[in-house]
Amino acid sequence: MNWKNSTLLSLLSVLLLTGCSRQNTTTYEPEITQASSAETKLTFFGYKYEALNVAAIEDSLQSYMQQHNRVSITYESIKGTDYYEILEKRIDTHNGDDIFMVDQASMLELEKKGALADLSDLSTLDNFSDLVKHQMQANGPLNYVPTSISAFGLYCNEDLLKQHKQKIPENLDEFMKVCDYFKQKGITPIIANNDISLKTVVLAKGLYPIYQQKDKDKLLQQFNSGEQDLAKALQPGFELVETMIEHGYVDCEEALKTEKTKDDLLLFAKGKQPFMLSGAWAAPRLRDLQPEFTFSIHPYPILEDGSALVINIDTRISVNADSPHVKEAKEFVEYLTQKDVLWKFVNSQSSFSPLKDEQLADDIAIQSLGPYLTNGRSVIGADDTLIYPIWNLTRSSTQQLLQHEDSETVTKDLQKQLTQIREDAYHESND
């Protein structure tokens, strides 16, 4: 059969029964002839549902199954943050998917349960950059491989900025001045979603000084032990967000109900506001919404002397330790992390490559972000060196700020949460 000219995967809409509320899912299954003849049937569960991403996954599955006709792989995806709750429930049945996507927070939880297979024997590990390998090995067992490095940036409405004779800001002073200009014109300058927008500002502002230190790994470990106060380190970030809210640069009510890379894109595409804080991977979606819209993406101009870029070691792939097909699942993951195969996935996500070449996706909108991966002015948003699910914790903190809690209160609340996590970790290690 000519796999390139046939439809190997068919699109089905199904409802996932999880014992909680019903969730819309999308499943990509092999042709019935392929599935029925396969000796090994693998399931791949993920949160990537965008057309470009799914097409890249589909292509990888097609290619792999063409070369391994005794293996059938079904990919199923779920939109939104509910994915992680459902993933954990499926894993808890001890009959979960063979392969799945994780983030730092879910990885920490599943690691505690012994649910993640050891991937340290994959032949492709040497292909990853030093930055990525350092993250993968930070917590001991190597239990995931990333398929991209995502970036978070300031989307700039170039047409509106030119119309008002304002330039793209390159440092904190310029950023505040241009935001103030638009606010005086009756325009709320920044579109923020209820998840990644403001927490990435907090992480960039708060952790940037840490990442400038030669002993940053030691400092991060001191956060884990409580010798250094992570919440206090993040307080300048909370204070900056608080200032942005007090000055009316963000509409709090709107931000609290604005879902990431969906509602925010719809708002920004109207062309009425100069800035949006979001993931760089959303650039193709924005372009699809409004092809004539002229925009660019830049690192966050939130430092006195310039900008900082928030990145994440992202779209992490893990293998279920309880799978009856661990060997076959690992073989597929190994295939997926080959340079030529992985590049298609990176390119579909408008992201950086996690491999040594650190190749940028073709999307011109993110090209200005590239130098920040190597110039020392980047911060890892969900650093694996930390024992805390910092990505989730800072989301909760920024939502408190949007609900008009002050930065001091938010800092103290985070301190309590971090202390509890350390105490729980201590008790678990001594049980």
C-alpha positions in Angstrom: 0.0 0.0 0.0 1.2 3.5 -0.8 0.9 5.1 2.6 1.6 8.6 1.3 -1.4 8.4 -1.1 -3.8 6.7 1.3 -5.5 8.0 4.4 -3.9 6.1 7.2 -5.6 8.0 10.0 -9.2 8.9 10.2 -10.7 11.6 12.3 -13.3 10.6 14.8 -15.1 12.6 17.4 -15.6 10.6 20.6 -16.6 11.2 24.2 -14.2 10.2 26.8 -15.7 8.5 29.9 -13.6 9.4 32.9 -16.0 9.4 35.8 -16.1 13.2 35.7 -17.7 15.7 33.3 -17.8 14.7 29.6 -14.9 16.0 27.5 -14.7 16.5 23.8 -11.8 14.5 22.4 -10.3 13.9 19.0 -9.0 10.5 18.1 -6.7 9.6 15.2 -6.9 5.9 14.4 -5.1 3.7 11.9 -7.2 2.2 9.1 -9.0 -0.9 10.3 -6.9 -3.1 8.1 -3.7 -1.8 9.7 -5.1 -2.0 13.2 -6.5 -5.5 12.9 -3.2 -6.9 11.5 -1.0 -5.3 14.1 0.6 -7.4 16.8 1.2 -4.5 19.0 -1.4 -1.7 19.5 -0.2 1.4 21.2 -2.2 4.5 22.4 -0.7 8.0 22.4 -2.5 10.6 24.6 -1.8 14.3 24.3 -3.0 17.8 24.5 -2.0 18.9 21.0 -5.1 19.4 18.9 -4.3 22.3 16.6 -4.4 21.3 12.9 -0.7 22.0 12.2 0.4 20.0 15.3 -1.9 17.1 14.6 -0.7 17.0 11.0 2.9 16.7 12.2 1.9 13.9 14.6 -0.1 12.2 12.0 2.8 12.3 9.6 5.1 10.8 12.3 2.7 8.0 13.0 2.2 7.3 9.3 6.0 7.1 8.7 6.6 4.9 11.8 3.8 2.4 11.0 5.0 2.2 7.4 8.3 1.0 8.7 6.9 -1.1 11.5 3.8 -2.7 10.1 3.3 -4.9 13.2 2.7 -1.8 15.3 -0.5 0.3 15.3 -0.6 3.6 17.1 -3.8 5.6 18.0 -3.4 9.3 18.9 -6.1 10.9 21.1 -6.1 14.5 22.2 -8.0 16.7 24.7 -8.2 20.5 24.7 -7.3 22.6 27.7 -6.0 22.1 31.2 -8.6 19.3 31.9 -6.1 17.1 30.0 -3.9 16.7 33.0 -6.6 15.7 35.4 -7.9 13.2 32.9 -4.3 11.9 32.3 -3.8 11.3 36.0 -7.1 9.4 36.3 -6.3 7.2 33.3 -2.9 6.4 34.8 -4.4 5.6 38.2 -6.4 2.8 36.6 -3.0 1.0 35.8 -4.4 0.5 32.4 -3.6 3.9 30.9 -2.1 5.0 27.6 1.3 3.7 26.5 2.6 7.1 25.6 1.5 10.5 26.8 2.4 14.2 27.0 3.3 15.7 30.4 4.3 19.1 31.7 6.5 19.8 34.7 3.7 19.7 37.3 2.1 16.5 36.0 5.6 14.9 35.6 6.3 15.6 39.3 3.0 14.0 40.4 3.4 10.9 38.1 7.0 10.5 39.1 5.9 10.1 42.8 3.6 7.3 41.7 6.3 5.5 39.8 4.2 5.8 36.6 7.0 7.0 34.3 9.3 4.6 32.5 13.1 5.2 32.5 14.1 6.6 29.1 17.8 6.9 29.8 18.7 4.2 27.3 17.3 6.0 24.3 19.9 6.2 21.5 18.8 9.7 20.6 19.6 11.4 23.9 23.0 12.6 22.7 21.2 14.7 20.0 19.7 17.0 22.6 21.4 20.3 23.5 23.2 20.7 26.8 20.5 23.0 28.1 17.8 20.4 27.4 19.8 17.5 28.8 20.5 19.4 31.9 16.8 19.9 32.4 16.0 16.3 31.6 18.5 15.0 34.1 17.8 17.6 36.9 15.5 15.4 39.0 17.4 12.1 38.8 15.5 9.5 36.6 15.2 10.5 32.9 11.5 10.0 32.4 10.6 12.3 29.5 12.0 13.7 26.3 10.9 17.1 24.9 9.9 17.7 21.3 10.3 21.5 21.4 11.4 24.5 23.3 8.5 26.9 23.6 8.8 30.7 24.0 6.6 33.3 25.4 6.6 36.9 24.1 5.1 40.3 23.7 2.9 40.4 20.6 3.1 43.9 19.1 0.4 45.4 16.8 2.8 47.1 14.4 0.0 49.0 12.5 -1.4 50.5 15.6 2.0 51.4 17.0 2.9 53.2 13.7 -0.5 54.9 13.6 0.2 56.4 17.1 3.9 57.0 16.3 5.0 54.6 19.1 7.9 52.3 18.9 8.2 48.7 20.1 9.5 48.9 23.7 13.0 47.5 24.4 13.1 48.0 28.2 10.9 48.5 31.2 10.9 52.3 31.0 9.9 52.3 27.4 7.2 49.7 28.0 5.6 51.6 30.8 5.7 54.8 28.8 4.0 53.4 25.7 1.4 51.6 27.9 0.7 54.9 29.7 0.4 56.6 26.3 -2.3 54.2 25.1 -4.1 54.3 28.5 -4.4 58.0 28.3 -5.9 57.5 24.8 -8.6 55.4 26.4 -7.1 52.1 25.1 -6.3 49.3 27.5 -2.8 48.4 26.2 -2.3 44.8 27.1 -4.4 41.7 26.4 -3.7 39.0 28.9 -5.2 35.5 29.3 -6.0 33.8 32.6 -3.0 31.4 32.4 0.3 32.1 30.9 0.4 35.8 30.3 1.1 37.4 33.6 2.8 34.4 35.3 5.5 34.5 32.6 6.0 38.2 33.4 6.4 37.2 37.1 8.9 34.4 36.3 10.9 36.6 33.9 11.2 39.5 36.3 11.7 37.5 39.5 14.1 34.8 38.2 16.1 36.7 35.7 18.7 37.8 38.4 19.1 34.1 39.4 19.8 33.0 35.9 22.6 35.6 35.6 24.5 33.9 38.4 27.3 31.4 37.7 26.0 29.3 40.6 22.3 29.4 39.6 21.9 25.7 40.0 23.1 26.0 43.6 20.6 28.9 44.2 17.8 26.9 42.7 18.6 24.0 45.0 18.6 26.4 47.9 15.0 27.3 47.0 14.2 23.6 47.2 15.7 23.3 50.7 14.2 26.5 51.9 17.6 28.1 52.5 16.5 30.7 50.0 13.0 32.0 49.7 11.6 31.4 46.2 8.5 33.5 46.9 10.6 36.5 47.9 12.6 36.0 44.7 9.4 36.2 42.7 8.1 39.2 44.6 9.5 41.8 42.2 7.5 40.0 39.5 4.4 40.2 41.5 5.0 43.9 42.2 5.4 44.6 38.5 2.2 42.8 37.6 0.5 44.7 40.5 1.7 48.0 39.0 0.4 47.1 35.6 -3.0 46.3 37.1 -3.0 49.5 39.2 -2.2 51.6 36.1 -5.0 50.0 34.2 -2.7 48.4 31.6 -4.7 45.1 32.0 -8.4 44.7 32.2 -8.7 42.3 35.2 -12.2 41.2 34.6 -11.5 40.4 31.0 -8.2 38.6 31.8 -9.8 36.3 34.3 -12.2 34.9 31.7 -9.8 35.0 28.7 -8.6 31.5 27.8 -5.1 31.2 26.5 -4.2 31.2 22.9 -7.9 31.3 22.0 -9.9 34.1 23.5 -6.8 36.3 23.6 -6.1 35.8 19.9 -9.6 36.8 19.0 -9.3 40.0 21.0 -5.9 40.9 19.6 -6.9 40.1 16.0 -9.4 43.0 16.3 -6.4 45.3 16.0 -7.6 47.7 18.7 -4.9 47.1 21.3 -1.1 47.4 20.9 0.1 44.4 23.0 -0.7 40.8 23.9 1.3 38.5 26.2 1.1 34.9 25.0 3.0 31.9 23.6 4.9 32.4 20.4 3.5 29.1 19.0 0.1 30.9 18.6 1.5 33.0 15.7 0.1 30.8 12.9 -3.4 30.8 14.6 -3.4 34.6 14.8 -2.4 34.8 11.1 -5.2 32.5 10.2 -7.7 34.6 12.1 -6.6 37.9 10.5 -4.2 37.4 7.5 -3.8 41.1 6.9 -2.8 41.8 10.5 0.8 43.0 10.9 2.4 41.9 14.1 5.7 40.8 15.6 6.8 39.0 18.7 9.5 40.1 21.1 11.0 39.2 24.5 9.4 40.8 27.5 10.7 44.4 27.9 10.5 44.2 31.7 14.1 44.9 32.8 15.7 48.2 33.4 18.5 47.4 30.9 16.5 45.5 28.3 14.3 42.4 27.7 14.2 38.8 28.9 12.7 35.7 27.2 10.8 33.0 29.0 11.2 29.5 27.5 10.0 26.1 28.5 11.3 22.6 27.7 8.0 21.6 26.2 5.7 19.0 24.7 7.3 16.4 26.9 6.7 12.8 25.9 6.7 10.0 28.6 6.1 6.3 28.5 3.8 4.6 31.0 5.8 2.3 33.3 2.8 0.0 33.6 2.4 -0.4 29.9 2.6 -4.0 28.6 4.4 -2.6 25.6 7.2 -0.4 27.2 9.8 -1.6 24.8 7.7 -0.8 21.7 6.5 2.5 23.2 10.2 3.5 23.8 11.1 2.5 20.2 8.4 4.9 18.9 9.6 7.7 21.2 13.1 7.1 20.0 11.9 7.4 16.4 10.0 10.6 17.2 13.2 12.3 18.6 15.3 11.6 15.5 16.4 15.0 14.0 14.4 14.9 10.7 11.3 13.6 12.4 11.4 16.0 15.3 12.0 19.0 13.1 8.6 18.6 11.5 7.0 18.8 14.9 9.1 21.8 16.0 8.2 23.6 12.8 4.5 23.0 13.3 4.7 24.6 16.7 6.6 27.8 15.8 9.2 26.9 18.4 12.9 26.2 19.0 14.4 22.8 18.4 15.5 21.0 21.7 18.4 19.4 19.7 22.0 20.7 19.5 21.3 22.7 16.4 18.8 24.9 18.3 17.0 25.4 15.0 14.2 27.9 14.8 10.9 27.2 13.2 10.4 28.8 9.8 7.7 31.3 11.1 9.2 34.8 10.6 7.2 36.2 13.5 9.4 34.4 16.1 12.8 35.1 14.5 13.6 38.0 16.8 13.4 35.5 19.8 16.2 33.3 18.5 19.2 35.1 19.9 17.8 35.1 23.4 18.2 31.3 23.6 22.0 31.7 23.7 22.7 35.3 24.8 22.1 34.6 28.5 18.9 36.6 28.7 16.4 33.8 29.0 14.6 32.2 32.0 13.1 28.7 32.1 9.5 29.1 33.2 9.1 25.6 34.6 12.6 24.6 35.6 13.1 20.9 36.4 15.7 21.8 39.0 12.9 23.0 41.2 10.8 20.5 43.2 7.8 22.8 43.0 5.1 22.9 40.3 6.0 26.5 39.8 4.1 26.8 36.5 0.8 26.1 38.3 1.6 28.0 41.5 2.4 31.2 39.7 -0.8 31.0 37.7 -2.8 30.9 41.0 -0.7 33.8 42.3 -1.4 36.0 39.3 -5.1 35.2 39.4 -5.0 36.5 43.0 -3.5 39.8 41.7 -6.2 40.0 39.0 -8.7 39.7 41.9 -7.0 42.7 43.4 -5.0 41.0 46.1 -1.8 43.0 46.8 1.7 41.6 46.0 2.7 41.3 49.6 -0.3 39.0 50.4 0.3 37.0 47.3 4.0 36.5 48.2 3.0 35.3 51.7 0.4 32.9 50.4 3.0 31.4 48.0 5.5 31.1 50.9 3.0 29.0 52.8 2.4 26.7 49.7 6.1 26.2 49.1 6.6 25.4 52.8 3.9 22.8 52.6 5.3 21.2 49.5 8.8 20.9 51.2 7.2 19.4 54.3 5.2 16.9 52.2 8.4 15.9 50.3 10.3 15.4 53.5 7.6 13.1 55.0 7.3 11.1 51.8 11.1 10.6 51.7 11.0 9.3 55.3 8.0 7.1 55.1 
